[in-house]
Amino acid sequence: MSDIWTPGSKPSEQPSGGIELPKGFARRRSEEETRQPAEPAAPESPAPEAPAAPSQAQRGRRSEFLFPPAGVQVQCPNCGTPFTAAVFSIVDLGANPELRQALLGNQINVASCPNCGAGGPLSAPLMVHDPENEFLGVLVPSQAGIQDMQIQKVIGEMSQALMRQLPNEARRGYMLNPKQYFDWDSFLEQFWGFEGVTPEELRRQREQGELMESLVRLANDETAMRMVLERRQHLVDENLFALLGQVMQAYAAQRQEENLNALRNVRQHLLDTTEAGAKVKALETKMREALGRVRPGMNREELLDILLEYWSTGEEGERIVATIVSMTRGLVDYEFLMTVAGRLEKTDDEEVRADLLELREMLLALNQQQSNSREAMMQQAQAMLQEVLQSPNPDEKLREYAEAIDETFLSMLAANIQQAEQKNATFAVKRLRSIYDAAMRILQEGMPDDIRLLNQILMAEDEASVRALLKENRALLTPEFVASLRELEERFRQEDSAEMADRIKAVRAQVSLMM
């Protein structure tokens, strides 16, 4: 998309107003789904909620990359729209391990046009240092059109930039001869290899992605879809269902109803006509039964009993446990880990102890993964805010990033407002509040009417405001809306937000009386 390289590019200056904005990167959510090997899982189990917004203590913490990306102006090859993309020249996975998943998921040096949605990898050289695996590699995409002599110069400059940031004791012999790659696939195969994934598995996964694209195009032509499946039946397995689930979640988040419905039709066809589909159906039934046992008000001891029961049944049970954990984050916290530790102290049964130790290891790994994910999301949100603040037209810049306005961005923006208030930075507070209000307007513009009403209720300052909203939107007060309120109330109770849950319960009672 753009022939660029910016080693050692200085990050843009921080905006004034007493607001500290960590450097990071912002990237619009791409329509293209991440092509990473999916672990076998029940893809239609309830999707995990978006990572929770960081706590107040986390929000104020400054975090940055060892080699921050540069904001580079690129032009969409499809519609010609100019926009800014974040480009990394060097990634050090020792200093910033949170970038490993972004790298494996094709989320680094990738751009998506804010106008038409077209996107793909940027043809920019990238050096990646992975000290854990004693690896230093440089990707120089062939599309960049860099001559051999220039390539060696670029690699030399990148290596020097990396060495300058590393202490003497961290420098190793393998760094003197970086491995060179000329396409993303072979470059990523190296890193997936470190994760224990073979090139053959990656190729199969790419073929499954291609099969899925074909099935989506043929979603309304059952005869053609059946012919394609007959030729590529060997690719239909639980991984394909997991990939389908991931893409469906992405389409749902982007409100692409047409594509989402096409995928639903494809998935239903596969469930009804394939051996893998029958297995997924059976697992989903067990998953629903397990989730039905998790009730509001359940304590941590009771939840642990359920998790242990399924964990002891083997691989399938472990996947059920992972789904239950994703749906009960309000209970699976530090106190829950202490509950596991207490159970370990009390039991003498070796099998139970082994299950408890494995379960604890899984929970710790999940917590670390969520922490890294939150860190990366906050970096993106901070970088987006920085661009908005530096833009001569903040509202227009916000609209460019409309798809990236989410809970993380809003919570981070609220934290910056609070920080500015504490410093009595009146101008900064006023400016940030205007950006927050504009972001909320943009967010609500794309919401269905009932979801917009739900959010307005949550933000209402008092009961009188809630009553006024309900009267103005009486046509939206349906049994489905009441069901949404009940689900929201249960979610808040599971997250130990009793005050908010009680508020939703009161609103639900008002709605029921007005129907």
DRENSELO-647368 format. One line per 2 residues: their letters; for each residue x, y, z of C-alpha. Coordinates in steps of 0.001 Angstrom, whole numbers, padded with zeros to 6 digits. Each point is the difference from the previous one (the first is absolute). Example, Ala and Ser with C-alpha at 12.3 -4.5 7.8 and 13.67 -1.06 7.14 Angstrom:
// residues 2
AS> 012300/-004500/007800 ~ 001370/003440/-000660 .
//
This chain:
// residues 515
MS> 000000/000000/000000 ~ 002879/002333/000666 .
DI> 003747/-000243/-000469 ~ 001269/001365/003273 .
WT> 002564/-000552/002679 ~ 000526/002175/003022 .
PG> 002678/-001395/002328 ~ 000520/002195/003000 .
SK> -002935/002227/-000877 ~ -000730/002281/002924 .
PS> -003476/-000255/001431 ~ -002184/003054/-000301 .
EQ> 000113/002468/002858 ~ -002386/-000466/002845 .
PS> -003000/002329/000007 ~ -000067/002793/002513 .
GG> -002466/000417/002812 ~ 001736/-002126/002594 .
IE> -001145/-003276/-001558 ~ 002500/-002831/-000298 .
LP> -000778/-002157/-003007 ~ 002104/-003159/-000341 .
KG> 001224/-000648/-003488 ~ -001531/-002981/-001784 .
FA> -001768/-000933/-003153 ~ -003529/000299/-001268 .
RR> -001439/-002224/-002662 ~ -003553/-000194/-001262 .
RS> -001556/-003390/000436 ~ 000512/-001741/-003290 .
EE> -002754/-001862/-001743 ~ 002497/-002751/-000731 .
ET> 000027/-002550/002811 ~ 003220/-000888/001698 .
RQ> 001510/-003021/-001650 ~ 001414/-001838/002948 .
PA> -000350/-003660/000830 ~ -003121/-000359/002082 .
EP> 000040/-002363/002915 ~ -002723/-002622/-000307 .
AA> -002929/001458/001838 ~ -003738/000142/-000067 .
PE> -000311/003043/-002226 ~ -003571/000849/000779 .
SP> 000423/-000015/003727 ~ -000851/003415/001400 .
AP> 002657/002421/-001071 ~ 002207/001462/002709 .
EA> -000770/003585/000776 ~ 002394/002690/-001060 .
PA> 002853/000421/002469 ~ -001093/002074/002922 .
AP> 001172/003555/000253 ~ 003094/000374/002145 .
SQ> -000411/000934/003607 ~ 000687/003506/001204 .
AQ> 003424/-001067/001188 ~ 000843/-001403/-003405 .
RG> -001345/002967/-001922 ~ 002491/002440/001384 .
RR> 003002/-002201/-000684 ~ 002269/001106/-002811 .
SE> 001013/-002759/-002419 ~ 001745/000194/-003360 .
FL> 001799/-002031/-002598 ~ 003782/-000174/-000092 .
FP> -000287/000893/-003692 ~ -003227/001990/-000475 .
PA> -001665/-000135/-003417 ~ -000023/003015/-002281 .
GV> -003193/001527/-001356 ~ 000421/-000136/-003773 .
QV> -002282/001530/-002617 ~ -001157/-002622/-002512 .
QC> -002513/000014/-002839 ~ -002632/-002680/-000470 .
PN> 000685/-001837/-003291 ~ -003719/-000723/-000341 .
CG> -001686/003387/000459 ~ 002937/002407/000264 .
TP> -000831/001233/003513 ~ 003081/001235/001911 .
FT> 000254/-001031/003644 ~ 002552/-000561/002738 .
AA> 001256/-003509/000767 ~ 002194/-001154/002873 .
VF> 003223/-001594/-001241 ~ 002477/-001926/002115 .
SI> 003594/-000194/-001197 ~ 001287/-002067/002937 .
VD> -001844/-002246/002447 ~ 001853/-001329/003042 .
LG> -002024/-002843/001502 ~ 002258/-000027/003040 .
AN> -000934/003567/000918 ~ -003584/-000215/-001285 .
PE> -001243/-003609/000231 ~ -003575/001251/-000397 .
LR> 000734/000494/-003700 ~ 000545/-003724/-000618 .
QA> -003693/-000749/-000444 ~ -000425/003058/-002210 .
LL> 002874/-001235/-002164 ~ -001351/-003550/-000219 .
GN> -003433/001384/-000828 ~ 001170/002114/-002966 .
QI> -000835/003203/001879 ~ 003326/001802/-000321 .
NV> 000692/002286/-002972 ~ -003478/-000609/-001356 .
AS> -002293/002830/-001076 ~ -003715/000265/-000710 .
CP> -001511/002899/-001935 ~ -002460/001991/002166 .
NC> -002051/000793/-003106 ~ -000485/-003273/-001895 .
GA> 001413/-002590/002416 ~ 002568/-001347/-002471 .
GG> 003240/-000949/001664 ~ 002947/-002286/000313 .
PL> 003651/-000128/001018 ~ 002197/003027/-000548 .
SA> 003106/-000573/-002103 ~ 002314/001281/002705 .
PL> 003136/-001768/001289 ~ -000355/-001388/003510 .
MV> 002629/-001347/002394 ~ -001169/-002290/002812 .
HD> 002205/-000983/002937 ~ -001080/-003044/002013 .
PE> 002606/-000524/002756 ~ -001953/-002883/001518 .
NE> 000691/-002011/-003159 ~ 003330/001698/-000832 .
FL> -001381/001245/-003283 ~ 000476/003197/-001984 .
GV> -001756/000257/-003344 ~ -000780/002679/-002550 .
LV> -002961/000005/-002342 ~ 000603/001962/-003207 .
PS> -003173/-000462/-002079 ~ 000749/-000517/-003662 .
QA> -002723/002556/-000797 ~ 002152/002694/001610 .
GI> 002281/-000094/-003039 ~ 003170/000578/002030 .
QD> 003242/-000882/-001787 ~ 002501/-002462/001521 .
MQ> 002476/002696/001019 ~ -002754/002031/001622 .
IQ> -001270/-003077/001836 ~ 003368/-000543/001645 .
KV> 000152/003671/000971 ~ -003497/-000147/001495 .
IG> 000841/-003148/001980 ~ 003221/001576/001250 .
EM> -001791/003138/001200 ~ -002698/-002060/001699 .
SQ> 002588/-002195/001720 ~ 001865/003057/001281 .
AL> -003249/001542/001280 ~ -000804/-003242/001850 .
MR> 003494/-000335/001496 ~ -000066/003565/001306 .
QL> -003064/-000838/002085 ~ 001352/-003252/001438 .
PN> 002371/-000241/002970 ~ 003355/-001622/-000740 .
EA> -000897/-003192/001858 ~ -003077/-000488/-002223 .
RR> 001976/000011/-003257 ~ 000541/-003425/-001549 .
GY> 001822/-001481/-002974 ~ -003201/-000878/-001903 .
ML> -000713/003733/-000313 ~ 002981/000441/-002320 .
NP> -001710/-001904/-002814 ~ -003747/000755/-000169 .
KQ> -002034/-002446/-002066 ~ -001652/001536/-003055 .
YF> -003544/-000624/-001237 ~ -001808/001370/-003028 .
DW> -003636/-000903/000692 ~ -002272/000032/003038 .
DS> -000934/-003683/-000166 ~ 003550/-001325/000332 .
FL> 000791/002666/002621 ~ -002975/-000975/002170 .
EQ> 000677/-003711/-000457 ~ 003202/000559/001959 .
FW> -001868/001471/002992 ~ -002781/-002576/-000121 .
GF> 002753/-002614/-000007 ~ 001145/001359/003362 .
EG> -003578/-000629/001202 ~ 000151/-003630/-001146 .
VT> -002093/000526/-003139 ~ 001366/-001628/-003154 .
PE> 000035/001535/-003514 ~ -002373/-002780/-001076 .
EL> -002503/001029/002673 ~ 000257/003615/-001102 .
RR> -000558/-000923/-003643 ~ -003051/-002050/000953 .
QR> -001339/002926/001968 ~ 000498/002324/-002979 .
EQ> -001827/-002500/-002207 ~ -002841/-000042/002517 .
GE> -000170/003787/-000185 ~ -000236/-000193/-003791 .
LM> -002708/-002666/000280 ~ -001972/002185/002373 .
ES> 000184/002948/-002413 ~ -001324/-002229/-002792 .
LV> -002855/-001251/002172 ~ -000994/003550/000960 .
RL> -000212/000975/-003668 ~ -002181/-003048/-000687 .
AN> -002129/000276/003142 ~ -003216/000449/-002008 .
DE> 000784/-002763/-002510 ~ -000293/-003284/001870 .
TA> 000834/-002133/-003049 ~ 003251/001838/-000697 .
MR> 000873/-000009/003698 ~ -000499/-003769/000157 .
MV> 002287/-000491/-003018 ~ 002769/002062/001614 .
LE> -000326/-001958/003242 ~ 000194/-003329/-001810 .
RR> 003330/001031/-001544 ~ 001447/001393/003238 .
QH> -001652/-002174/002610 ~ 003406/-000743/001565 .
LV> 000197/003616/001213 ~ -003230/-000111/002007 .
DE> 000957/-000577/003624 ~ -000440/001689/003373 .
NL> 002684/002546/-000867 ~ -002100/001172/-002942 .
FA> -002966/000472/002331 ~ 002218/001955/002388 .
LL> 001149/002224/-002865 ~ -003616/000522/-001030 .
GQ> -000833/001030/003553 ~ 002853/002522/000093 .
VM> -001035/001619/-003276 ~ -003650/000089/001061 .
QA> 001013/001838/003179 ~ 001956/002502/-002095 .
YA> -002959/000577/-002341 ~ -002344/000394/002973 .
AQ> 002319/002582/001595 ~ 000135/001913/-003296 .
RQ> -003805/-000318/-000467 ~ 000416/-001630/-003419 .
EE> -003361/-001754/000077 ~ 000033/-001243/-003600 .
NL> 003353/-001755/000381 ~ -000980/-001248/003452 .
NA> -003217/-001576/-001294 ~ 001892/-001630/-002870 .
LR> 002416/-001567/002484 ~ -002870/-001192/002185 .
NV> -001480/-001802/-002996 ~ 003363/-001563/-000825 .
RQ> 000504/-001126/003579 ~ -003457/-001525/000258 .
HL> 000578/-001900/-003239 ~ 003293/-001381/001341 .
LD> -001606/-000932/003329 ~ -002762/-001936/-001752 .
TT> 002031/-001754/-002695 ~ 003506/-000796/001304 .
EA> 001505/-002384/002538 ~ 001929/002857/001618 .
GA> -003268/001935/000217 ~ -001646/-002828/001935 .
KV> 002861/000032/002517 ~ -000253/003773/000406 .
KA> -003762/-000278/000523 ~ 000484/-002545/002767 .
LE> 002626/002145/001709 ~ -002214/003087/-000225 .
TK> -002806/-001892/001711 ~ 002334/-000888/002872 .
MR> 001231/003589/000081 ~ -003520/001376/000379 .
EA> -000738/-002488/002770 ~ 003168/001031/001833 .
LG> -000739/003708/-000317 ~ -003528/-000635/001240 .
RV> 001495/-001181/003293 ~ 001703/003364/000561 .
RP> -002617/002118/001725 ~ -000011/003603/001263 .
GM> 001170/000256/003589 ~ 002177/-003107/-000177 .
NR> 003017/000205/002303 ~ 003579/-000888/-000928 .
EE> 000016/-003347/001807 ~ -003039/-001153/-001968 .
LL> 001520/001189/-003267 ~ 003237/-001843/000782 .
DI> -001967/-003224/000578 ~ -001547/000308/-003467 .
LL> 003314/000787/-001682 ~ 001716/-002979/001649 .
EY> -002821/-002316/-001016 ~ 000431/000852/-003685 .
WS> 003787/000340/000123 ~ 000347/-003597/001147 .
TG> -001818/-001306/-003110 ~ 002868/000710/-002396 .
EE> 000590/002290/-002983 ~ -003667/000622/-000740 .
GE> -000627/000925/003617 ~ 002964/002369/-000010 .
RI> -001562/001876/-002912 ~ -003278/000225/001897 .
VA> 001917/001389/002989 ~ 001650/002638/-002208 .
TI> -003427/001132/-001209 ~ -001456/000141/003521 .
VS> 002992/002051/001166 ~ -000457/002463/-002867 .
MT> -003629/000505/001042 ~ 000659/000448/003741 .
RG> 002843/002498/000130 ~ -001572/001745/002966 .
LV> 000623/-003145/002071 ~ 003238/-001240/-001559 .
DY> 002302/002535/001625 ~ 002807/000137/002572 .
EF> -002407/-001144/002710 ~ -000912/-002998/-002145 .
LM> 003688/-000916/-000328 ~ 000203/000147/003799 .
TV> -002995/-002351/000118 ~ 001904/-002433/-002232 .
AG> 003063/000308/002264 ~ -002138/-000667/003072 .
RL> -001475/-003106/-001597 ~ 003522/-001208/-000828 .
EK> 000983/000273/003661 ~ -003020/-001960/001166 .
TD> 000059/-002971/-002380 ~ 002198/-003090/000184 .
DE> -001437/-001594/-003147 ~ 002823/-000004/-002570 .
EV> -002339/000023/-003016 ~ -001933/002971/001360 .
RA> 003251/001800/000806 ~ 001236/-000587/-003551 .
DL> -003256/001394/-001423 ~ 000185/003030/002308 .
LE> 003598/000726/-000997 ~ -000821/-000262/-003724 .
LR> -003077/002177/000446 ~ 002014/002639/001873 .
EM> 002653/-000012/-002729 ~ -002676/000524/-002648 .
LL> -001565/002888/001952 ~ 003363/001712/000500 .
AL> 000792/-000318/-003715 ~ -003434/001381/-000872 .
NQ> 000462/002957/002355 ~ 003369/000774/-001587 .
QQ> -001473/-000227/-003486 ~ -002837/002348/000963 .
SN> 002484/002408/001582 ~ 002092/000073/-003192 .
SR> -003132/000474/-002076 ~ -001151/002924/002156 .
EA> 003476/001535/-000239 ~ -000012/-000165/-003801 .
MM> -003552/001372/-000168 ~ 000907/002901/002278 .
QQ> 003062/000782/-002131 ~ -002195/000178/-003089 .
AQ> -002581/002152/001772 ~ 002669/002414/001274 .
AM> 001507/000352/-003466 ~ -003426/000656/-001490 .
LQ> -000706/002713/002581 ~ 003365/001573/-000713 .
EV> -000855/000230/-003709 ~ -003410/001508/000794 .
LQ> 001523/002597/002344 ~ 002585/001012/-002585 .
SP> -002515/000217/-002841 ~ -001260/003451/-001096 .
NP> -003445/-001608/-000288 ~ -000446/-002460/002914 .
DE> -003585/-000944/-000928 ~ 001013/-000943/-003531 .
KL> 002977/-002000/001282 ~ -002281/-001834/002450 .
RE> -002306/-000973/-002851 ~ 002971/-001484/-001848 .
YA> 000432/-002314/002989 ~ -003713/-000600/000596 .
EA> 000406/-003791/000060 ~ 002741/000258/002646 .
ID> -002127/001967/002483 ~ -000760/-002556/002687 .
ET> -000085/-000510/003765 ~ 003793/000041/000223 .
FL> 000309/003324/-001817 ~ -002774/001616/002042 .
SM> 001344/-001226/003354 ~ 003500/001176/-000895 .
LA> -001411/003385/-001053 ~ -001919/000258/003287 .
AN> 003220/-000769/001897 ~ 001800/002810/-001842 .
IQ> -002825/002393/000866 ~ 000307/-000953/003664 .
QA> 003771/000438/-000130 ~ -000360/003449/-001566 .
EQ> -002567/000993/002653 ~ 002415/-001015/002755 .
KN> 002639/002265/-001561 ~ -002530/002858/-000372 .
AT> 000714/000062/-003756 ~ -003277/001753/-000859 .
FA> 000629/000311/-003737 ~ 001004/-003659/-000293 .
VK> -003104/-001113/001922 ~ -002266/002012/-002284 .
RL> 001698/-001327/-003123 ~ -000056/-003613/001150 .
RS> -003651/000221/001035 ~ -000919/001280/-003459 .
IY> 001825/-002974/-001543 ~ -001772/-002385/002388 .
DA> -003406/001447/-000923 ~ 000807/-000201/-003716 .
AM> 001144/-003612/000375 ~ -003239/-000916/001771 .
RI> -002056/001622/-002776 ~ 001889/-001944/-002667 .
LQ> -000315/-003224/001962 ~ -003741/000404/000452 .
EG> -000592/000893/-003659 ~ 000924/-003534/-001024 .
MP> -002026/-001751/002694 ~ -003419/-001612/-000516 .
DD> -002740/002038/001675 ~ -000474/-002401/002919 .
IR> 003732/-000208/000742 ~ 000254/003792/-000178 .
LL> -002831/000299/002523 ~ 001708/-002526/002257 .
NQ> 003210/002030/000003 ~ -001884/003245/000615 .
IL> -001649/-001598/003027 ~ 003378/-001087/001376 .
MA> 001354/003544/-000389 ~ -003070/001755/001399 .
ED> 000802/002205/002990 ~ -003138/-000719/002044 .
EA> -003309/-001873/000091 ~ -001886/002924/-001525 .
SV> 002248/-000160/-003066 ~ -000616/-003741/-000287 .
RA> -003788/000494/000154 ~ 000193/002691/-002674 .
LL> 002040/-002279/-002275 ~ -002475/-002848/000411 .
KE> -002975/002258/-000805 ~ 001724/001392/-003099 .
NR> 000814/-003496/-001251 ~ -003134/-001907/000993 .
AL> -000097/-001733/-003406 ~ 003277/-001746/000829 .
LT> -001284/-001487/003259 ~ -000530/-003590/-001122 .
PE> 000414/-003438/001609 ~ 003330/-000248/-001830 .
FV> 001143/003253/001628 ~ -001002/-001344/003426 .
AS> 001998/-003159/-000729 ~ 003022/002150/-000872 .
LR> -000341/001818/003313 ~ -000181/-003318/001857 .
EL> 003174/-001264/-001727 ~ 001770/003259/000819 .
EE> -001075/-000217/003634 ~ 001351/-003561/000273 .
RF> 003277/001056/-001591 ~ 000477/002796/002549 .
RQ> -000776/-002390/002871 ~ 002571/-002500/-001296 .
ED> 002523/002846/-000072 ~ -000837/000940/003612 .
SA> -001532/003325/-001109 ~ -003030/-000295/002253 .
EM> -000843/003724/-000057 ~ -000198/000110/-003799 .
AD> -001897/-003311/-000075 ~ -002597/001370/002441 .
RI> -000348/003108/-002137 ~ -000660/-002109/-003107 .
KA> -002502/-002091/001959 ~ -001913/003157/000958 .
VR> -000025/001152/-003633 ~ -001248/-003425/-001086 .
AQ> -002898/000288/002433 ~ -000916/003434/-001410 .
VS> 000132/-001317/-003567 ~ -002239/-002956/000868 .
LM> -002633/002385/001412 ~ 000112/002210/-003107 .
M> -000422/-002799/-002557 .
//
